[in-house]
C-alpha cells in the first residue's frame, strides 16, 4: 500500500531540469519559438532552468496556451545535484503558487520550524500535559503558523507540512518530557488520505524514539472543516488501534458540532475559547458549557477548556467537572517546559 501524497518532496535547487506532462505539439512549439532546447520523452518534455526567474519566465509563456491544455499540465523538478527524482507531479496552478511564494515554500520544504509547548493543567493546577504548536526556528525566517498552512494548502504541500509538523512535535517531546506526560499533537484530516499508510511515519517515529503511544493525543486542528465524518472516524480508529488517544478540538463553535462529538466519541473534548472567555459572567455560556461537559462525560471523554486567562473562568470550568485547562493563565507556548518533570513526577490523565 502506498500514497502519492506521502512521497518525499525536496526543495527546488537553483539549477536543473523541469519536466512537463503531457507533451503536445503546441507545448513544444511555444518553447522552441522562444529559444528553449526541448528534450522530448514518451509523454513529457524537459527544459533546462538556471534559477527561479527562469522558471517564472517559462510559466509566463504557458499563459498563452489554450485553457484545456493548461488544465492538464503537471510539473516535476530535478535539481542539478540530484542523482534521481521522485515522481511527484504538481498541477500547473499549484506549481505557479510555489514559484510565487518561493520563500514561504522553502520554509516548508526545508523544515525551518520547531515545536513549542503550551502547558495543560488538571483541576489542582498541576501540569499534566502539553500541546505542541508549530513556530519558526531560531535561525529560520519568522512566520505566522496560519499563513504557513494556507500556503501549504494552495501549493499542494499540506500533507508534507502536516506530517513534518507531527514528527517535529514527537521528536521535541522526546527531548523534554518523560514517560507519563501527555503530548497533544494537531493533525489535518484532509492530509491523511489512506490512514494506515499516511500515519505509518508517525507511528514509526514514536517507536524509533522508544516513546509510549498511550502518552500521545492527536487532535483535529481547529481550523479544519470536517465534511467527511466517516473518513475522520477511520482516522480515529487507526490511531486507537495503535494505542493513541484522539481529541476533537474547537467544540462548541466553528466547525465542531455537538452532533460530530456524539458520533465520533473522542477521548478528549477541547472546548472553543470563544465559549470560555468570561464564561463566569454569562448564564448562556455556562449552560452551553455544562451541556457539552455532561454529554462528553456520558461517553467517557475528558473535557479540556482552552484559552483560559482569568481565575474566574478556571474556577467555573473546574466547578462543572472539566478535568483539564489550557491558556495564558497557566503558561504561554515556549521552547521548553516551565518545570522539570523528571524531578516533579508525572500524573496520569
C-alpha positions in Angstrom: 0.0 0.0 0.0 1.3 3.5 -0.8 0.1 7.1 -1.0 1.1 9.5 -3.7 0.7 12.4 -1.3 3.2 10.9 1.1 6.1 11.0 -1.4 9.1 12.9 0.0 9.5 16.4 -1.6 12.9 18.1 -1.8 13.5 21.9 -2.0 14.0 23.2 -5.6 17.6 23.7 -6.5 18.8 26.8 -8.4 19.8 24.7 -11.4 18.2 21.7 -13.0 15.5 20.4 -15.3 11.8 20.9 -15.2 9.7 18.1 -16.6 6.3 18.8 -18.0 3.5 16.4 -19.0 1.5 15.7 -21.1 3.7 16.7 -24.0 1.9 18.2 -27.0 2.9 19.8 -30.3 1.5 23.2 -29.0 3.7 22.9 -25.9 6.9 22.0 -27.7 6.3 24.7 -30.3 5.9 27.5 -27.8 9.2 26.5 -26.1 11.1 26.2 -29.4 9.8 29.5 -30.7 11.2 31.2 -27.6 14.6 29.6 -27.9 14.3 26.7 -25.4 16.1 23.4 -26.1 13.3 20.8 -25.6 14.2 17.3 -24.5 11.3 15.1 -25.8 10.2 11.9 -24.0 7.3 9.5 -24.3 4.6 11.5 -22.6 6.6 14.5 -21.3 9.3 17.0 -22.2 12.1 18.6 -20.2 13.6 22.1 -20.2 16.8 23.2 -18.5 16.5 26.0 -16.0 19.1 28.1 -14.2 17.2 29.9 -11.4 13.7 30.8 -10.1 13.4 33.8 -12.6 13.9 31.4 -15.5 11.1 29.2 -14.2 8.8 32.2 -13.8 9.6 33.2 -17.4 8.8 29.7 -18.6 5.5 29.8 -16.7 4.6 33.1 -18.2 4.9 31.6 -21.7 2.4 28.9 -20.8 -0.3 31.6 -20.2 -0.7 31.7 -24.0 -1.8 28.1 -24.2 -5.5 27.2 -24.5 -7.1 26.6 -21.1 -7.9 22.9 -21.9 -4.1 22.3 -22.3 -3.1 24.3 -19.2 -5.6 22.4 -17.0 -3.9 19.1 -17.8 -0.3 20.2 -17.3 1.8 18.8 -14.4 5.3 19.6 -13.4 8.2 17.7 -11.8 11.6 19.2 -11.0 15.1 17.5 -10.8 17.9 19.6 -9.4 21.3 19.6 -11.0 22.9 17.8 -8.0 20.1 15.2 -7.7 21.0 11.7 -9.0 17.3 10.9 -9.4 14.0 12.4 -8.7 10.7 11.3 -7.0 7.8 11.1 -9.4 5.9 13.9 -7.7 3.9 15.7 -10.3 2.4 19.0 -9.4 -0.6 20.6 -11.2 0.2 23.9 -13.0 -1.9 26.1 -10.6 0.0 24.7 -7.6 3.3 24.9 -9.3 2.7 28.6 -10.1 1.8 29.2 -6.5 5.1 27.5 -5.4 7.0 29.9 -7.6 5.1 33.0 -6.4 5.5 32.1 -2.8 9.0 30.7 -3.2 10.4 31.9 0.2 7.5 30.5 2.2 7.5 27.2 0.3 11.2 26.9 1.2 10.4 27.3 4.9 8.1 24.3 4.5 10.3 22.1 2.3 13.5 22.9 4.3 11.5 22.4 7.6 12.6 25.7 9.0 10.4 25.4 12.1 10.3 23.9 15.5 7.6 22.8 18.1 6.8 24.9 21.1 4.9 23.5 24.1 2.0 25.1 26.0 1.1 23.5 29.4 -2.2 21.8 30.2 -3.2 21.5 33.8 -5.6 19.4 35.8 -8.1 20.6 38.5 -5.3 21.0 41.0 -3.4 23.3 38.6 -0.7 20.7 38.1 0.9 20.5 34.6 0.0 17.1 33.3 0.2 17.6 29.5 1.4 19.9 26.7 0.0 20.9 23.4 2.7 21.2 20.7 2.5 24.2 18.4 4.4 25.0 15.2 6.8 28.0 15.4 9.7 29.4 13.4 13.1 28.0 14.3 15.6 30.3 15.9 17.7 30.5 12.7 14.7 30.4 10.3 12.6 33.1 8.7 9.7 34.3 11.1 6.2 33.2 10.0 2.6 33.0 11.2 1.5 29.4 11.5 -1.8 30.1 9.8 0.0 31.7 6.9 2.3 28.7 6.6 -0.6 26.2 6.4 -2.6 28.4 4.0 0.5 28.5 1.7 0.9 24.7 2.1 -2.7 24.2 1.1 -2.6 26.4 -2.0 0.7 24.8 -3.2 -0.3 21.2 -2.6 2.1 20.8 0.3 -0.3 20.5 3.2 0.3 16.7 3.6 4.0 17.3 3.6 3.8 20.1 6.2 1.2 18.3 8.4 3.4 15.1 8.5 6.6 17.2 9.2 4.8 19.1 12.0 3.6 15.9 13.7 7.1 14.4 13.6 8.7 17.7 14.9 6.2 17.5 17.9 7.0 13.9 18.6 10.8 14.5 18.4 10.6 17.6 20.6 8.5 15.7 23.2 11.2 13.0 23.3 13.8 15.7 24.3 11.9 17.4 27.1 9.2 15.1 28.5 9.4 11.8 30.5 7.0 9.0 30.1 3.6 9.6 31.6 3.2 13.2 30.4 0.6 13.5 27.7 1.5 15.2 24.4 -1.3 16.8 22.4 -0.4 17.0 18.7 -2.5 18.6 15.9 -3.3 16.9 12.6 -5.2 17.8 9.4 -7.7 15.1 8.4 -7.6 16.3 4.8 -3.8 15.5 4.7 -4.5 11.8 5.6 -5.8 10.0 2.5 -5.0 6.4 3.5 -4.8 6.4 7.3 -2.9 3.1 7.7 -0.2 4.3 5.3 -0.2 8.1 5.8 0.1 7.7 9.6 2.8 5.0 9.4 5.5 7.7 9.6 4.0 9.0 12.8 3.9 5.5 14.4 7.4 4.7 13.2 8.8 7.9 14.8 7.2 7.1 18.2 8.7 3.6 18.0 12.1 4.8 16.9 12.3 7.2 19.9 11.1 4.4 22.3 8.1 6.5 23.3 4.8 5.3 24.7 1.9 5.5 22.3 -0.5 6.0 25.2 1.2 9.3 26.1 0.0 10.8 22.8 -3.3 12.5 22.0 -3.8 13.5 18.4 -6.4 16.3 17.8 -8.2 17.6 14.8 -6.8 21.0 14.1 -9.3 23.7 15.0 -9.5 25.5 11.5 -10.2 22.3 9.6 -13.8 21.8 8.5 -14.6 18.1 8.5 -17.2 17.3 5.8 -16.5 13.5 5.7 -17.1 12.4 9.3 -16.8 8.8 8.2 -13.3 9.4 7.0 -12.4 11.1 10.3 -13.8 8.2 12.2 -11.5 5.9 10.2 -8.5 8.0 11.1 -9.5 7.9 14.8 -9.8 4.1 14.5 -6.3 3.8 13.2 -4.9 6.0 16.0 -6.7 4.0 18.6 -5.6 0.6 17.2 -2.1 1.9 17.7 -2.6 2.8 21.3 -3.1 6.5 20.8 -5.9 8.7 22.1 -7.8 11.2 20.0 -9.3 14.6 20.7 -11.9 16.8 19.0 -10.9 20.5 19.0 -12.9 23.7 18.9 -16.1 22.0 20.2 -19.0 24.5 20.7 -18.1 26.9 17.9 -16.7 26.9 14.4 -16.8 23.6 12.6 -17.0 21.2 15.5 -20.6 20.5 16.4 -22.2 18.5 19.2 -23.5 16.1 16.6 -20.0 15.4 15.4 -18.8 15.0 19.0 -21.5 12.4 19.8 -20.9 10.5 16.6 -17.1 10.4 16.9 -16.9 10.0 20.7 -13.3 11.3 21.1 -11.3 10.5 24.2 -10.8 14.2 24.8 -13.1 17.2 24.1 -11.4 20.6 23.8 -13.9 23.4 24.2 -13.5 26.5 22.0 -12.0 29.5 23.7 -14.9 31.6 22.5 -17.2 29.9 25.0 -14.6 30.2 27.8 -13.9 33.9 27.6 -15.7 35.5 30.6 -17.9 32.4 30.9 -18.2 33.2 34.6 -20.3 36.3 33.7 -22.7 34.7 31.1 -25.5 32.4 32.1 -26.0 31.4 28.4 -22.3 30.4 28.1 -22.5 28.5 31.4 -25.5 26.5 30.2 -23.7 25.6 26.9 -20.5 24.6 28.7 -22.5 22.4 31.2 -24.3 20.7 28.4 -21.1 19.9 26.4 -19.4 18.7 29.6 -22.3 16.4 30.5 -22.6 14.9 27.0 -18.8 14.3 26.8 -18.8 12.6 30.2 -21.7 10.4 29.1 -19.4 8.6 26.7 -16.3 8.7 28.9 -14.4 11.6 27.4 -12.3 14.1 29.4 -13.0 17.8 28.8 -10.4 20.5 28.3 -11.1 24.2 28.5 -9.0 26.2 26.0 -8.0 29.9 26.2 -8.3 30.4 30.0 -6.8 33.8 31.0 -8.7 34.5 34.2 -9.0 32.6 37.5 -12.8 33.1 37.5 -13.0 31.2 34.2 -10.9 28.4 35.5 -12.9 28.1 38.7 -16.2 27.9 36.8 -14.9 25.2 34.4 -13.4 23.2 37.2 -16.6 23.6 39.2 -18.8 21.9 36.5 -16.4 19.0 36.2 -14.0 19.9 33.4 -10.8 17.8 34.1 -8.3 19.9 32.1 -7.5 23.5 31.3 -5.1 25.4 29.0 -4.4 29.1 28.4 -2.1 32.0 29.2 -3.1 31.8 32.8 -1.0 28.7 33.1 1.7 29.4 30.6 2.3 30.6 27.0 3.8 28.4 24.3 7.6 28.0 24.9 10.6 26.1 23.6 10.9 24.1 26.8 8.6 23.1 29.7 8.4 25.5 32.7 9.1 22.7 35.2 11.5 19.7 35.4 9.1 16.8 35.0 11.8 14.3 35.8 12.0 15.7 39.3 8.4 16.7 39.7 7.0 13.3 38.9 4.1 12.6 36.4 0.4 12.3 36.8 -1.6 10.0 34.5 -4.7 11.5 32.9 
